Amino acid sequence: MRPARTTLAPACAALALLLACALPAAAQNAIVMYTTIAVPPGKPVALEDLATVTGPDAQRLGGITILSPQDVPQGTAGAIVVPRAKIKTLLEAAGINWAKATLNGGTTSVLVQAPAEDPEAQTPPATSTPLPDPTPTTTYNPTPTPTPQPGVLTLRAIILDRIATTNAVQPADVRLRFDGTPADLAFLDEPVPSTWSLDVTPLGTGLTGRTPVRIEAYAGDRVALRKTVQAIALVRVEQPLAAGPLARGQVLAQGDVTVQERWLPPGQARVPTVQELVGVQVKKRLEPGRPITSGDVETPVVINRGDDVVVQAISGGLVIKTKAKALTQARQGERVTLQLAGSKNPFVARAAGRGSAVLSAESSE
């Protein structure tokens, strides 16, 4: 039997490398990305606008152009996503030495301020109606969040964008209200100065939708604002429902599932799609109209104990098929213990379908 691979040696090697890189910290360049920044349209964006850059090469690295004026369109408002991979590629093109540099952070959202319109032509924003506190068992169809004034970028709009990005939805699919008095929250609707660098970070959410949001704003090397606000968020989802009575053990087909638009707290908003539900098995009886959650279904069993299983043994570009007896039960994608006829040594493969399994020489498990 081939000895099992161990991840201890690679983990130790990775830890040793990390420690080795951390030792000469005094001579290192450190780049820490912001999560969100706001810029006027048509302005080039350099690395120093997107991140805090320190170290002996800070001036040279900070001046690297990340977005050209053409990338920041004049006369429009919106968000431009700058992934970490793009930053890394541009740094490598500039000749950065990763043995003497660190890059921390992930995707940065660049929010583009549209040109301000004539204040006399602008209408005041609508007053929002507070939403009821959501609970884990209740859904809502809330009053839509007021649309910000055209050409004005506010912290309220930035928070809305960050929560939408965190939940992989569009801002129009998020409804927000904030805890606090109108006077305490007035700063959320003030225009964001174009000189600010912003770090707006949602700090997680619970089943009720309450999401603390940390706001840090910097004007050069000065802290311009540092606050944490309590946001209550709801996300629009297409909730799958049982189209009719579903029996325990039933494998779902397309016609067994219907959908209904609902507003749910982000902690409940990850619901399976119809495509994800087709082909899975119901774990318990569901009545018509009952919401279907991931906990209500499971992947069907494709190999039972005692089944004859066709095994595809893969090594490099070579595939060998043979038959074996299943010693355990397995669902699609699970590991199953098998035994060849005439052999006393069991082995483990991956269930790949009804009566089928795959054994790969390259598998790390």
C-alpha positions, 0 to 999 in steps of 0.5 A: 500500500502506498504510504499516505502523504503528509502535509506537515513538511510543506507546512513547516517549510512554509512557516520557515519561509514566512518567518525568514521573510518577516525577520528583516522587517526594518528593511522591507517594503510593506503595501497594505491595500484599502478596501474602498477609496473614492476618486473624482472622474478622469483622475489617474489612480496610483498605488499610493491612492489605493494603499499605505506604502512604507519602506525604502522604495515607498516613493517609487512603488507608490507612484505606480499607475494602477488606473489611467484617466481613461479607466476612470470615466468622466461624467459617470458614477460607479465602482471599479474593482481592482483585484489583488492580482492586478496590483501584484502583476504591476508591482512585478512589472516594476521590478519589486523584490518579493524577498523584501516586500509584503502585499496585504489586502485583497480587492479594492473598490474604486468609487468614482464621483460624478461631477456635481450638478447645479445645486438648485436643480437638485431635489432633496433626497427622500426620507427613508422609512425605518425598516422593522428589525428582521428576525431569523424566521421572518421575511420582508418587502421593505421600503426601497433605500432612497436613491442618492443625489446624482453626482454626490458620493456619500458614505451611505452609498459606499457602505451600500456598495461594500455590503453588496460586494460582500454578499455578491449582489448588486447595490439595488438588491440591498436595503439598509437602515442604520441605528442612531438618531438623525443627528448622529447619522448626518455624516453618512449623507455628506459628500465625501471629499475627493482628498480622502482615502477610505477604508470601509469594512463590514465586520460580519453579520448575524441572522438578524442582518445587523452588520457593524461597519468600520469607517476610517478616512485619511487625508494624507497622513491625518485621520479625518474620520474613524467611526463604527456604525450599526447597519441593518441590511436585507438582501433580495433573493430568489427563494426556492419553494416546493412546487408541490408535496415533496416526499422524503428521499425524492430526487428533485427535478426542474418542475419540483421547484418554484421561486419567489422574490424575498428580502432576507438578512445576509446571514440567511440570504445564501439560498440554493438555486434551482439548478443546484437543487435539480438532482439532489435528494430531499431529506424530509417531507416538504409541504407545497410552498415551503422554502427549500434550504441547503439543510433540506436536501442532500446528494443522493447515494450513488454507491451502496455497500456490496455494489459492483463498482467500475473504477477508473484508475488514472496515472498521468495520461493513462486510464485503466478500468477495473471492477471492485466491490464496495465495502462502504456507502458513498454519495456523489463526490464522497470517498468510498472504500473498495476491494478488488476480487481476490485481494485482501487489501482495501483501497479508497477512491472517489464516488463519481456517479451511480456505480462509478469511482475514480482513483488518481495517482495525483490525489493528495487525499 
